[in-house]
Amino acid sequence: MRIWIRFVGSGASGMRPKVMEALARVGIEPECSEGTSPLGLGVLVFDEVGPMTLEAVRGCRLHASTRVLAVATTEKALGEGACWRLLLEGAADVIAWEGAHDAVAEISARLERWHAVDRIIDSPGVQRRLVGRSPSWLPVLRQIVEVATFTDASVLLLGESGTGKEEVARLIHELDRRAHKGDLVTLDCTTVVPELSGSEFFGHERGAFTGAAGVRDGAFALSHEGTLFLDEVGELPLALQAQLLRVVQEHSYKRVGSNTWQHADFRLVCATNRELSEEVTQGSFRRDFFHRISSWVCRLPPLRERPEDILPLALHFLRTMRPDVELVLDPRVRDYLLQRSYPGNIRELRQLMGRICKRHVGSGPITVGDIPSDELPSLEGLCEWRDQSFARAVQHALTMGMGLKEIGRSASEMAIRLVLAEEEGNLQRAARRLGVTDRALQLRRAQQED
């Protein structure tokens, strides 16, 4: 396994031969990186959590695929909240070399797990189901893959309507590694009739109530050795939540009309667009039930927080809807899709691309004429990249006392870092995108590093 490695501080540099040799012995091929934005999995070895270390960790955040394990030369270097500072700046984990039980084994175990997760993310099964690699989405996707593949934990999916919770539930089921895995059973909690909820979840015996002509399996029995997906779990009434406590925790239940305990081995995945923690505080959702269904909580970001994924998602939907021809988007259509708001999130984008696809004829690019008339943008909002997030960033800088010169310099430095990360350090491509010469970009980089 190849990784990048960087040493920060004189003490860390002095340990370079020892660390490199130890990692090589366990099959890790470290390559020293001195660039500002390394790619992929890597290790950062440091003496202390000072400005240079924090800046190095911060630089790793510029590319979503980069994941860094911060390794302190001594346990002492991790005192006074240093671990938390490193995690907040972007480190994936923090350990100490000296003082650890077996530092090399710990480093190897983490890198191997992260490498396995990234390999699964790049697999066709994940690529076709969950599209996008934006900085706000990739960490969530990594958590989903890791929990689904390497644990049997119950999962609670939170997020606005249309953010892809059902697709995530299906992926969790697909990645589950149980040898004799059963089916994925989906139950929409908004459709459960209170009078029949017992039968819906637990099943019933013949004659248990009027109309019960035979034995019926409920959702728990049907999901035995499989996955039970409770969609819109926040809609369950309090009384029904109380009835589900035992089966969620112990996987034991009785059919309606029976005194015999049944057992069901299922993985539970729940989803809701409600803020359940707030509802627990307000008393509208049971605290004990909330803790039973939330062994692991995943919050899916809305599409407005992952704008980099809009075009990849749009092209994915086009390929799904028109597999017979490879359609591309006219630049003006791309601009339109990026500037448009999506209150319905990914679901709304998919519906929009469906309408556009049905209007399009031929094998040429999707053009502005394919956009339905009721979807055409107003002139006021066109070509405006300085959105609310940009205004908030400037306002925050002003509140902190930053002047015009410092704000402008910081914006320029960030633009250079982002483009260099996206172009994998290629100065010529980065300079073209920034509208400057190669020489000018080199000078700007040199000024930043001074």
C-alpha positions as CSV (number, residue, x, y, z in Angstrom):
1,M,0.0,0.0,0.0
2,R,1.4,3.4,-1.1
3,I,0.9,6.5,1.1
4,W,2.4,9.9,1.4
5,I,4.3,11.0,4.5
6,R,5.4,14.3,5.8
7,F,7.7,15.3,8.8
8,V,7.1,18.6,10.5
9,G,9.7,19.8,13.1
10,S,13.3,19.0,13.7
11,G,12.5,16.1,16.1
12,A,10.1,14.5,13.6
13,S,12.7,14.9,10.8
14,G,15.2,13.1,12.9
15,M,12.9,10.1,13.2
16,R,12.5,9.9,9.4
17,P,14.7,6.8,8.8
18,K,13.2,5.0,11.8
19,V,9.6,5.6,10.8
20,M,10.2,4.9,7.1
21,E,11.9,1.6,7.8
22,A,9.3,0.5,10.3
23,L,6.4,1.2,7.9
24,A,8.2,-0.6,5.0
25,R,8.5,-3.7,7.2
26,V,4.7,-4.0,7.4
27,G,4.1,-3.5,3.7
28,I,3.5,0.2,3.6
29,E,5.4,2.2,0.9
30,P,5.7,5.8,2.2
31,E,6.7,8.5,-0.2
32,C,7.9,11.8,1.3
33,S,5.6,14.7,0.3
34,E,6.6,18.3,0.5
35,G,3.7,19.7,-1.5
36,T,1.0,22.0,-0.1
37,S,-1.9,19.6,-0.9
38,P,-1.1,15.9,-0.9
39,L,-3.5,13.4,-2.4
40,G,-4.9,10.2,-0.9
41,L,-4.0,8.5,2.4
42,G,-1.0,9.8,4.3
43,V,0.8,10.2,7.6
44,L,1.9,13.5,9.2
45,V,4.7,13.1,11.8
46,F,5.2,16.1,14.1
47,D,6.9,17.4,17.2
48,E,4.3,19.8,18.6
49,V,0.9,21.2,17.6
50,G,2.2,24.6,16.5
51,P,1.4,26.8,13.5
52,M,3.4,24.7,11.0
53,T,1.7,21.4,12.1
54,L,-1.8,23.0,12.0
55,E,-1.1,24.5,8.6
56,A,0.1,21.2,7.2
57,V,-3.1,19.5,8.4
58,R,-5.2,22.3,7.1
59,G,-3.6,21.9,3.7
60,C,-4.8,18.3,3.5
61,R,-8.4,19.5,3.6
62,L,-8.1,21.1,0.2
63,H,-8.7,17.8,-1.6
64,A,-11.6,15.7,-0.5
65,S,-9.8,12.4,-1.3
66,T,-6.9,13.2,1.2
67,R,-7.0,11.6,4.6
68,V,-4.3,12.2,7.1
69,L,-3.3,10.3,10.2
70,A,-1.5,12.7,12.6
71,V,1.3,11.0,14.5
72,A,3.0,12.8,17.4
73,T,6.6,11.9,18.1
74,T,5.8,11.8,21.9
75,E,2.7,11.5,24.0
76,K,3.6,14.8,25.6
77,A,2.9,16.6,22.3
78,L,-0.7,15.7,22.5
79,G,-1.4,17.5,25.8
80,E,-3.7,20.5,26.4
81,G,-6.3,19.6,23.9
82,A,-3.9,19.1,21.0
83,C,-5.8,16.1,19.7
84,W,-9.1,18.0,19.4
85,R,-7.3,20.9,17.6
86,L,-5.9,18.5,15.0
87,L,-9.2,16.8,14.5
88,L,-11.0,20.1,14.0
89,E,-8.4,21.2,11.5
90,G,-9.0,18.0,9.4
91,A,-7.0,15.1,10.7
92,A,-8.8,11.8,10.5
93,D,-7.2,10.4,13.7
94,V,-4.3,11.2,16.1
95,I,-1.9,8.8,17.8
96,A,1.6,9.0,19.5
97,W,4.6,7.1,18.3
98,E,6.5,6.9,21.5
99,G,4.3,5.7,24.3
100,A,2.0,3.7,22.1
101,H,1.7,-0.1,22.6
102,D,2.6,-0.7,19.0
103,A,2.6,2.4,16.9
104,V,3.4,0.7,13.7
105,A,0.6,-1.8,14.1
106,E,-1.8,1.0,15.0
107,I,-0.8,3.1,11.9
108,S,-1.0,0.0,9.7
109,A,-4.5,-1.0,11.0
110,R,-5.9,2.5,10.4
111,L,-4.4,2.9,6.9
112,E,-5.5,-0.6,5.8
113,R,-9.1,0.1,7.0
114,W,-9.2,3.5,5.2
115,H,-7.7,2.0,2.1
116,A,-10.4,-0.7,2.1
117,V,-13.2,1.8,2.6
118,D,-11.9,4.0,-0.3
119,R,-11.6,0.9,-2.5
120,I,-15.3,0.0,-1.8
121,I,-16.3,3.6,-2.5
122,D,-14.6,3.3,-6.0
123,S,-16.4,0.1,-6.7
124,P,-19.2,0.0,-9.4
125,G,-21.9,-0.9,-6.8
126,V,-21.3,2.3,-4.8
127,Q,-20.5,4.5,-7.8
128,R,-23.9,3.8,-9.5
129,R,-25.9,4.2,-6.3
130,L,-24.4,7.2,-4.5
131,V,-22.8,9.8,-6.8
132,G,-20.6,12.6,-5.8
133,R,-17.2,13.2,-4.1
134,S,-17.6,16.8,-2.7
135,P,-15.8,17.7,0.5
136,S,-19.1,17.7,2.5
137,W,-20.3,14.4,1.0
138,L,-17.2,12.2,0.8
139,P,-16.6,12.0,4.6
140,V,-20.3,11.0,5.1
141,L,-20.0,8.4,2.4
142,R,-16.9,7.0,4.0
143,Q,-18.7,6.6,7.3
144,I,-21.7,4.9,5.6
145,V,-19.4,2.4,3.8
146,E,-17.3,1.7,6.9
147,V,-20.3,1.1,9.3
148,A,-22.2,-0.9,6.7
149,T,-19.3,-3.2,5.8
150,F,-17.4,-3.7,9.0
151,T,-20.1,-3.5,11.7
152,D,-23.6,-4.7,12.3
153,A,-24.7,-1.5,14.1
154,S,-28.2,-0.1,13.7
155,V,-28.2,3.1,11.7
156,L,-30.3,6.3,12.0
157,L,-30.3,8.4,8.8
158,L,-31.2,12.1,9.3
159,G,-31.6,14.6,6.6
160,E,-34.0,16.8,4.6
161,S,-36.5,15.2,2.3
162,G,-34.9,14.2,-1.0
163,T,-31.3,13.8,0.3
164,G,-31.1,10.1,-0.6
165,K,-31.9,8.4,2.7
166,E,-33.5,5.4,1.0
167,E,-30.6,5.0,-1.4
168,V,-28.2,4.9,1.6
169,A,-30.4,2.3,3.3
170,R,-30.2,0.1,0.2
171,L,-26.4,0.5,0.0
172,I,-26.1,-0.4,3.7
173,H,-28.0,-3.6,3.0
174,E,-25.9,-4.4,-0.1
175,L,-22.6,-3.9,1.7
176,D,-23.6,-6.0,4.7
177,R,-21.2,-9.0,4.8
178,R,-23.4,-11.6,6.5
179,A,-22.9,-14.9,4.9
180,H,-26.6,-15.9,4.6
181,K,-28.1,-12.4,4.3
182,G,-31.8,-12.1,3.8
183,D,-33.9,-9.5,2.1
184,L,-34.2,-5.7,2.6
185,V,-37.7,-5.0,4.0
186,T,-39.0,-1.5,3.8
187,L,-41.8,-0.1,5.9
188,D,-43.0,3.4,5.4
189,C,-44.1,4.5,8.9
190,T,-46.4,7.2,7.5
191,T,-48.7,4.4,6.1
192,V,-49.0,2.4,9.3
193,V,-52.6,2.4,10.5
194,P,-52.6,2.5,14.3
195,E,-55.3,-0.2,14.6
196,L,-53.3,-2.6,12.5
197,S,-49.8,-1.6,13.6
198,G,-49.3,-4.7,15.7
199,S,-50.0,-7.0,12.8
200,E,-47.9,-4.8,10.5
201,F,-44.8,-5.1,12.7
202,F,-45.2,-8.4,14.6
203,G,-47.6,-10.4,12.4
204,H,-50.7,-12.2,13.7
205,E,-52.1,-15.7,14.4
206,R,-55.2,-17.0,12.7
207,G,-58.3,-15.6,14.4
208,A,-56.4,-13.0,16.4
209,F,-59.0,-10.4,15.3
210,T,-61.8,-10.0,12.9
211,G,-60.6,-10.7,9.4
212,A,-57.4,-12.6,10.5
213,A,-58.1,-15.6,8.3
214,G,-54.6,-17.0,8.5
215,V,-51.2,-16.6,10.0
216,R,-49.3,-13.5,8.8
217,D,-45.7,-12.6,9.2
218,G,-44.9,-9.0,10.1
219,A,-42.0,-6.8,9.2
220,F,-39.7,-8.3,11.8
221,A,-40.2,-11.8,10.7
222,L,-39.9,-10.9,7.0
223,S,-36.5,-9.2,7.7
224,H,-35.0,-12.1,9.6
225,E,-31.3,-12.4,8.6
226,G,-31.8,-9.3,6.5
227,T,-32.3,-5.6,6.9
228,L,-35.4,-3.7,8.2
229,F,-35.7,-0.2,6.9
230,L,-38.1,2.0,8.8
231,D,-38.7,5.0,6.6
232,E,-40.0,8.2,8.3
233,V,-39.5,6.7,11.7
234,G,-40.2,10.1,13.3
235,E,-43.9,9.6,12.4
236,L,-44.4,6.7,14.7
237,P,-46.8,7.5,17.6
238,L,-45.5,7.3,21.2
239,A,-47.6,4.3,22.1
240,L,-46.2,2.3,19.1
241,Q,-42.6,3.3,20.0
242,A,-43.1,1.8,23.4
243,Q,-44.3,-1.5,21.8
244,L,-41.2,-1.7,19.7
245,L,-38.6,-1.2,22.5
246,R,-38.1,-4.9,23.3
247,V,-37.9,-6.2,19.7
248,V,-35.5,-3.4,18.7
249,Q,-33.2,-4.2,21.6
250,E,-33.6,-8.0,22.1
251,H,-35.0,-9.0,18.7
252,S,-37.7,-10.9,20.4
253,Y,-41.5,-10.4,19.8
254,K,-44.9,-12.1,19.9
255,R,-47.3,-12.3,17.1
256,V,-50.7,-10.7,17.8
257,G,-52.9,-13.4,19.3
258,S,-49.9,-15.6,20.4
259,N,-48.1,-16.2,23.7
260,T,-45.0,-17.7,22.0
261,W,-41.8,-15.6,21.7
262,Q,-40.3,-15.4,18.2
263,H,-36.8,-14.3,17.3
264,A,-35.7,-12.2,14.4
265,D,-32.1,-11.5,13.5
266,F,-32.2,-8.2,11.5
267,R,-30.2,-5.1,11.0
268,L,-32.2,-2.0,11.7
269,V,-31.9,1.1,9.5
270,C,-34.2,4.1,10.3
271,A,-34.7,7.4,8.5
272,T,-36.4,10.7,9.2
273,N,-36.4,14.3,8.1
274,R,-37.3,15.4,11.6
275,E,-34.8,16.5,14.3
276,L,-35.4,13.6,16.7
277,S,-33.0,15.0,19.4
278,E,-35.2,18.1,19.6
279,E,-38.4,16.0,19.6
280,V,-36.9,13.9,22.5
281,T,-36.4,17.2,24.4
282,Q,-39.9,18.3,23.7
283,G,-41.4,14.9,24.7
284,S,-42.8,14.0,21.3
285,F,-40.4,11.2,20.7
286,R,-39.4,8.6,23.3
287,R,-35.8,9.0,24.6
288,D,-35.4,5.2,25.2
289,F,-36.5,4.4,21.7
290,F,-34.3,7.1,20.2
291,H,-31.2,5.6,21.9
292,R,-32.1,2.1,20.7
293,I,-32.3,3.0,17.1
294,S,-29.3,5.3,17.0
295,S,-26.3,3.1,17.6
296,W,-24.8,5.1,14.7
297,V,-26.2,8.4,13.4
298,C,-25.6,9.7,9.9
299,R,-26.7,13.1,8.8
300,L,-27.0,13.5,5.0
301,P,-26.1,17.0,3.8
302,P,-28.7,18.9,1.6
303,L,-27.7,19.5,-2.0
304,R,-27.0,23.2,-1.3
305,E,-24.1,22.1,0.9
306,R,-22.6,19.9,-1.8
307,P,-22.8,22.1,-5.0
308,E,-19.7,20.3,-6.5
309,D,-21.9,17.2,-6.9
310,I,-24.7,18.9,-8.9
311,L,-23.2,18.3,-12.3
312,P,-22.0,14.7,-11.6
313,L,-25.5,13.9,-10.3
314,A,-27.1,15.5,-13.4
315,L,-24.9,13.6,-15.8
316,H,-25.6,10.4,-13.8
317,F,-29.3,10.9,-14.2
318,L,-28.9,11.5,-17.9
319,R,-27.0,8.3,-18.3
320,T,-29.6,6.4,-16.4
321,M,-32.5,7.8,-18.3
322,R,-30.8,7.7,-21.8
323,P,-28.4,4.7,-21.7
324,D,-28.5,4.5,-25.5
325,V,-26.7,7.7,-26.1
326,E,-24.0,9.7,-24.2
327,L,-25.4,13.1,-23.7
328,V,-23.4,16.2,-22.6
329,L,-24.5,19.5,-21.2
330,D,-24.2,22.8,-23.0
331,P,-22.1,25.3,-20.9
332,R,-25.1,27.5,-20.4
333,V,-27.1,24.6,-19.1
334,R,-24.3,23.7,-16.7
335,D,-24.4,27.3,-15.4
336,Y,-28.1,27.1,-15.0
337,L,-28.0,23.9,-13.0
338,L,-25.3,25.3,-10.8
339,Q,-27.1,28.6,-10.1
340,R,-30.6,27.0,-9.5
341,S,-31.8,26.3,-6.0
342,Y,-33.1,22.8,-5.1
343,P,-35.4,22.8,-2.1
344,G,-36.3,19.2,-2.8
345,N,-32.6,18.3,-3.0
346,I,-31.4,15.4,-5.1
347,R,-35.0,14.2,-5.8
348,E,-35.8,17.6,-7.3
349,L,-32.6,17.6,-9.4
350,R,-33.5,14.1,-10.7
351,Q,-37.1,15.2,-11.6
352,L,-35.7,18.2,-13.4
353,M,-33.3,16.1,-15.4
354,G,-36.1,13.8,-16.3
355,R,-38.2,16.6,-17.7
356,I,-35.2,18.0,-19.6
357,C,-34.4,14.5,-21.0
358,K,-37.9,14.0,-22.3
359,R,-37.8,17.3,-24.2
360,H,-34.4,16.6,-25.8
361,V,-34.1,15.1,-29.3
362,G,-31.1,13.9,-31.1
363,S,-27.7,12.9,-29.8
364,G,-26.3,16.5,-29.5
365,P,-25.7,18.3,-26.2
366,I,-28.5,19.3,-23.9
367,T,-29.3,23.0,-24.7
368,V,-31.2,25.8,-23.0
369,G,-34.2,25.0,-25.2
370,D,-34.6,21.7,-23.5
371,I,-35.3,23.4,-20.2
372,P,-39.1,23.5,-19.6
373,S,-40.5,27.1,-19.8
374,D,-41.7,27.1,-16.2
375,E,-38.1,26.3,-15.1
376,L,-36.5,29.2,-16.9
377,P,-34.5,31.5,-14.5
378,S,-35.2,35.1,-13.8
379,L,-32.7,37.6,-15.2
380,E,-31.9,39.0,-11.7
381,G,-30.3,35.8,-10.5
382,L,-28.2,34.9,-13.5
383,C,-24.4,34.8,-13.4
384,E,-24.2,35.6,-9.7
385,W,-21.5,33.4,-7.9
386,R,-21.3,35.7,-4.9
387,D,-24.0,33.8,-3.0
388,Q,-25.1,34.0,0.7
389,S,-22.2,31.7,1.8
390,F,-19.7,34.2,0.2
391,A,-21.4,37.1,2.0
392,R,-21.3,35.3,5.3
393,A,-17.6,34.6,5.0
394,V,-16.9,38.3,4.3
395,Q,-19.1,39.4,7.1
396,H,-17.3,37.0,9.5
397,A,-14.0,38.4,8.4
398,L,-15.2,42.0,9.0
399,T,-16.6,41.0,12.4
400,M,-13.1,39.7,13.3
401,G,-11.6,43.1,12.4
402,M,-10.1,42.1,9.1
403,G,-9.4,45.0,6.6
404,L,-10.1,45.1,2.8
405,K,-6.5,44.3,2.0
406,E,-6.3,41.2,4.2
407,I,-9.7,39.9,3.0
408,G,-8.6,40.2,-0.6
409,R,-5.2,38.5,0.1
410,S,-6.9,35.6,1.9
411,A,-9.4,35.1,-0.9
412,S,-6.6,35.0,-3.5
413,E,-4.5,32.6,-1.4
414,M,-7.5,30.3,-1.0
415,A,-8.3,30.3,-4.7
416,I,-4.7,29.4,-5.5
417,R,-4.8,26.5,-3.0
418,L,-8.1,25.1,-4.2
419,V,-7.1,25.2,-7.9
420,L,-3.7,23.7,-7.2
421,A,-5.4,20.9,-5.2
422,E,-7.9,20.2,-8.0
423,E,-5.2,20.2,-10.7
424,E,-2.9,18.0,-8.5
425,G,-0.2,20.6,-8.3
426,N,0.1,21.3,-12.1
427,L,1.1,24.9,-12.3
428,Q,0.3,25.4,-16.0
429,R,-3.3,24.2,-15.7
430,A,-3.8,26.1,-12.5
431,A,-2.5,29.3,-14.0
432,R,-4.9,29.0,-17.0
433,R,-7.9,28.6,-14.7
434,L,-6.8,31.5,-12.5
435,G,-6.2,33.7,-15.6
436,V,-2.6,34.5,-14.8
437,T,0.8,33.4,-16.2
438,D,2.8,30.5,-14.9
439,R,5.5,32.9,-13.7
440,A,2.9,35.1,-11.8
441,L,1.5,32.0,-10.1
442,Q,5.0,30.8,-9.1
443,L,5.7,34.3,-7.5
444,R,2.4,34.2,-5.7
445,R,3.2,30.8,-4.3
446,A,6.6,31.9,-3.2
447,Q,5.2,34.9,-1.4
448,Q,2.7,32.6,0.4
449,E,5.5,30.3,1.6
450,D,7.7,33.1,2.9
